[in-house]
Amino acid sequence: MLSSSTRASHLLTTTVPEKPNSNGTTTTTSSSSSSYPRSPPHDLFRFKQECGEPLPSDAVLPTLLAKLFDGSSPYTNFPPSHAATLLHPAASRPRGWGSTGAVFAELMASVRPRTVVELGAFLGASALHMAAVARNLSLSPPPTILCVDDFRGWPGFRGDRFRRDVPAQRHGDAMLLPQFMANVVAAGEEGRVLPVPFSTASALRAMCEWGVRADLVEVDAGHDFHSAWADINLAWAVLRPGGVMFGHDYFTAADDRGVRRAVTLFARVKGLAVRPNGQHWVLSPKPHAQDDDGR
């Protein structure tokens, strides 16, 4: 990661106003970002990179169940009575976008992950596809797939487009989380696909602190530059050395250059290669900067 005092300092020269002159005009001087710490790219590149001691892969799921769900599975006695009559019948193929692309099978086969972190889950289409691919590949042990999403959708997402996919909201509850869980249960994957119902930023910071590491990270949450940039940087900290990060919307109208700009800039900063794969992007594996025996 670039530091504000060294590698990032040459990227921007900041104009700093001085005191007004006696004639009422103001002069300016140029100053590097290292002497003006509140200016970009100082803040742009400031992301937490040092995390807690890596957990063994088989400890990831029990740790998150303990931290997030008081030690029991959120699928226990699911669905609750107040939601049971509201949910749509679970779809065999939940609504998604690019959720069954060839990139999933390719990366699952090459990386053979034990822990997957998915940013942006919606109704579970890509997570359940990855779980199915893992079964077809006979991955042993099967990977734990952590689905990070606040399950709120986005403002105005309902309309007529998703009425067949998502129940009507109740008392401000978007009902995405219980519908996601219903789809997971119907697929028989409740033992491996775990919702992490928080914002991507807060969840990734917690995972970093708790020592959760992923072998494979999919980034498919916010599509604007700032959201994608933050997600990629924060997720990089929880990606194991040798692991792979990929995501959606590299070549789609929904991108509007936000995701592509973020991915391209991150690759340039880190000295990585970006490989397009259909609508997806794939970064070269995370370098082994130091030994990481948490696998």
C-alpha positions, 0 to 999 in steps of 0.5 A: 500500500502506498504511504502518504509520506513516500510513494504517494507523495509524488502523485499530487502537488497541492496549492496552499493559500498564504496570508493576504498581502497588504494590497488585499491579494493572496499569493499561493505556494506549491507544497507536496502532499507530504506537507499537507496531510489532509489532502489526497492522495494521503487519505485515498491510500490510508487503509488498515493493512495489519490484521489479527493473527490469522485463524486456521480455516476450520476456525473461521465459521465457528468464530463468526458464529460466536461473534455474530450469532451468539454461537448458534446458526442463524438458520436454526428454526428458520424461518421465524413465524413472523416471516414465514408467511411473507417469504416467496417460495425459494427459487432454484436459481435466485435472481442475480447478475453474471452469477454463473459466469465461467470465471467462478468454475475457473477460479474455484478449480485453480484456487481450491479455496477453503474460505470465500468472502463475497461482497454483495450477496443480494439473493444468493445466486453467485454464492449458491453457484460457487457452492454447487461448483465446489460440490462438482469439484469435490473440494474437501473440505468444502469451502465456507462462503461468507456473504457480506451484505447489509441486505437493504438493497438500494434506494428505489430498487423494488418497483415492478422489477423485483416483486417476484423475487423479494417480498414486500417490505415490512416496517422498514425491513427490506426482507432481503436477508430472510429471502436470501436465507430461504434460498440457501436453506432450499439449496441445502447449503446452510452449513457452508453459506453464512450471511454476514449482515453488515456493511462491507466496510464494517464487516471487513474491518471486523474480519481483519481484526478477528483474523479471518482470511479468505483464499478467494474474494469476490467484489460485487457490492457498490458500483460507484468508484468510492464504494468499489475502491474502499471494498477492494482495499479493505478486502485485500487485507483479509485475502491470504497471500497467494489468494485471488480477488475478482469481481463483476461489472468490469464491462457492463453499463451498470459500471459507469466507469466506477468499478473499472476505474477502482480496479485499474487504479488498485492494480497500478498501485499494487503492481498487479495485473488485471485480467478481464473475464467476460463481465468480470475482472480478476487480479493476479494472486496476492504476493507472498510478502511474508509467511502466513501459516493460518491456512 
